[in-house]
């Protein structure tokens, strides 16, 4: 069952420390470090003296691991930078609800953290329909249960067009890991990531196109994230989705 969780980290300062958040969540949730796609993602927003983190899960088994991992981190850390509060669920939805909810022919994706798409060694910020829907379709095909129908979205002929864009692009140096230089000193290794933040609107532009699949994928977006580096806080998206179930608190 896709679900969305919220926790708060004590993290003063004006910048987002992606590496700290990634490490904490990866300890809880990362079962295959080398997997191309992960069943978890996160995005964050700053508040005075803290960082509010929302974590999307696509695998039911990860919920208890997240709750336990956050509690373990709370016990290990003193009340200082990086110490999380308890985690609680803010939304959840069955795969069947994603697939069988009301169908629309227009969709808005609001990117609350920069979305980026990888092409070779480059990171591109443009949220084209093919890139956005291709990312969501790959997540669906990777993580939806076997008893849930596949999502069919035929984008040949460009049936979906961009009808509105309101946002900005940025380039951020993202630290991935440390590496020893020729003197043995460990130095951070980073990559430049271009991303788009804001809103983009899509609409059907081809008579006879079935929008069922696109609508289901739009509902998946808040839980899966979109594009590359979703486990490092990129690609956080909000879009229409079915009503959630009762929340769990840990």
C-alpha positions in Angstrom: 0.0 0.0 0.0 1.5 3.4 -1.0 1.8 5.6 2.1 3.2 9.0 3.1 4.9 9.7 6.4 6.1 12.9 8.2 8.9 13.5 10.7 10.8 16.5 11.9 14.6 16.8 12.3 16.4 19.3 14.5 18.5 20.9 11.8 19.3 24.6 12.3 20.9 26.6 9.5 19.7 27.9 6.1 20.7 24.9 3.9 19.2 21.5 3.5 21.7 18.8 4.5 20.6 16.1 2.0 23.3 13.7 3.0 22.3 13.6 6.7 18.6 12.9 5.8 19.6 10.3 3.2 21.9 8.4 5.5 19.3 8.2 8.3 16.5 7.0 6.0 18.8 4.6 4.0 19.7 2.9 7.3 16.0 2.2 7.9 14.8 1.5 4.4 17.5 0.6 1.9 17.4 -3.2 1.3 19.3 -3.1 -2.0 21.9 -0.3 -2.3 22.5 -1.0 -6.0 18.8 -1.2 -7.1 18.0 1.2 -10.0 14.6 2.0 -8.3 13.9 2.2 -4.7 10.5 1.8 -3.0 11.0 4.9 -0.9 11.5 8.6 -1.5 11.5 11.8 0.5 11.2 15.6 0.3 11.7 18.3 2.9 10.8 21.8 3.8 12.5 24.1 6.3 10.9 25.6 9.3 12.6 27.7 12.0 15.3 25.5 13.6 14.0 22.3 12.0 13.4 20.3 8.8 10.1 18.7 8.1 10.6 15.5 6.1 7.9 13.6 4.2 8.7 10.1 3.3 6.9 8.1 0.5 6.7 4.3 0.7 5.6 1.9 -2.0 6.2 -1.3 0.0 4.1 -2.2 3.0 7.0 -3.9 4.8 8.9 -0.6 5.0 6.4 1.1 7.3 7.4 -0.7 10.5 11.1 -0.4 9.5 10.7 3.4 9.2 8.9 3.6 12.6 11.5 1.4 14.3 14.5 3.2 12.6 13.3 6.6 13.6 12.9 5.6 17.2 16.3 4.0 17.2 17.8 7.2 15.9 16.0 9.2 18.5 17.5 7.1 21.3 21.0 7.3 19.8 21.1 11.1 19.3 21.2 13.8 21.9 18.7 16.7 21.4 20.9 18.3 18.7 21.2 18.5 14.9 19.8 15.5 13.1 17.7 14.1 15.9 14.2 13.2 14.6 10.8 13.4 16.3 8.4 10.5 16.1 7.1 9.7 12.7 3.4 9.5 11.8 1.5 8.6 8.7 -0.3 11.4 6.8 -1.8 9.6 3.8 -2.2 6.1 2.5 -4.0 4.5 -0.5 -4.4 1.0 -1.9 -3.1 0.3 -5.4 -6.6 -0.5 -6.4 -7.8 3.0 -5.4 -5.0 4.5 -7.5 -6.2 2.5 -10.5 -10.0 2.8 -10.1 -10.6 6.3 -8.9 -12.3 9.1 -11.0 -10.7 9.7 -14.3 -9.7 13.2 -15.5 -8.2 14.6 -18.7 -6.1 17.3 -17.1 -3.4 16.9 -14.4 -1.3 19.3 -12.3 2.0 18.2 -10.9 3.3 20.6 -8.2 7.0 19.9 -7.5 7.7 20.8 -3.9 11.4 19.8 -4.3 13.4 20.1 -7.5 12.6 17.4 -10.1 15.4 16.2 -12.3 15.8 13.5 -15.0 19.0 11.7 -15.7 20.3 11.3 -19.2 23.7 9.6 -19.1 25.9 11.7 -16.9 23.6 14.8 -17.2 20.7 15.8 -15.0 18.0 17.7 -16.9 15.3 19.8 -15.2 12.5 19.9 -17.8 9.4 18.0 -16.7 8.1 16.9 -20.1 5.1 14.5 -20.2 7.2 11.6 -21.4 9.8 12.1 -18.6 7.2 12.5 -15.8 4.9 9.7 -16.9 7.8 7.5 -17.9 9.2 7.7 -14.3 5.8 7.0 -12.7 5.1 4.1 -15.0 8.5 2.5 -14.2 7.7 2.8 -10.5 4.3 1.3 -11.0 5.7 -1.7 -13.0 8.4 -2.2 -10.4 6.4 -2.1 -7.2 2.7 -2.7 -7.9 1.6 -6.1 -6.6 1.2 -8.9 -9.1 -2.6 -8.9 -8.6 -2.8 -5.2 -9.7 -3.2 -4.5 -13.4 -0.4 -2.8 -15.3 -0.9 0.8 -16.3 -1.0 1.3 -20.1 0.0 4.7 -21.4 0.7 5.0 -25.1 2.6 8.3 -25.6 3.3 7.8 -29.3 1.9 10.7 -31.2 2.3 13.0 -28.2 -1.3 12.7 -26.9 -0.4 14.6 -23.7 0.7 18.2 -24.0 2.0 20.8 -21.5 -0.7 23.5 -21.0 1.0 25.6 -18.3 4.3 26.0 -16.5 5.0 28.2 -13.4 8.3 27.6 -11.7 12.1 28.0 -11.7 15.1 25.9 -12.5 18.2 25.6 -10.2 21.5 23.8 -10.2 22.7 22.3 -6.9 25.9 20.6 -6.0 24.9 17.3 -4.3 27.4 15.5 -2.2 27.3 11.8 -2.8 30.1 10.3 -0.7 33.7 10.9 0.4 36.8 9.7 -1.4 40.4 9.7 -0.4 42.7 11.9 -2.5 46.4 11.3 -3.4 47.4 12.3 0.1 44.9 10.1 1.8 42.6 12.9 2.9 39.0 12.1 2.4 37.1 14.8 0.4 33.5 15.0 -0.6 32.5 13.9 -4.1 29.6 15.9 -5.6 27.6 16.2 -8.8 25.8 19.1 -10.3 22.0 18.5 -10.4 19.7 20.7 -12.4 16.1 20.7 -11.2 12.7 22.3 -11.7 10.5 23.5 -8.8 7.0 24.7 -9.3 3.9 23.5 -11.2 3.4 22.0 -14.6 0.0 21.2 -16.1 -0.8 18.5 -18.7 -3.9 17.8 -20.7 -5.1 15.3 -23.3 -4.7 16.7 -26.9 -5.7 13.6 -28.9 -9.3 12.5 -29.5 -9.9 9.0 -28.3 -7.0 8.8 -25.9 -7.8 6.9 -22.8 -6.7 8.9 -19.7 -7.2 6.2 -17.2 -3.5 5.2 -17.0 -2.3 8.8 -16.7 -4.8 9.5 -13.9 -3.6 6.5 -11.9 0.0 7.5 -12.4 -0.7 11.1 -11.2 -2.2 9.7 -8.0 0.9 7.6 -7.4 3.2 10.7 -7.6 3.1 11.8 -3.9 4.1 8.4 -2.8 6.8 7.5 -5.3 8.4 10.8 -6.2 9.3 11.6 -9.8 12.6 11.4 -11.7 16.1 10.9 -10.4 17.6 11.1 -6.9 14.2 10.7 -5.2 16.0 9.1 -2.2 18.1 12.2 -1.9 15.1 14.6 -1.6 14.5 15.4 -5.3 11.3 15.0 -7.3 8.8 15.5 -4.5 5.4 16.0 -6.2 1.8 16.6 -5.2 -1.1 15.7 -7.5 -4.8 14.6 -7.1 -5.1 11.3 -5.3 -7.8 9.2 -3.6 -8.7 9.8 0.0 -6.3 8.2 2.4 -7.0 5.6 5.1 -6.7 6.0 8.8 -3.3 7.2 9.9 -0.8 5.2 12.0 1.5 6.8 14.5 4.9 5.7 15.6 
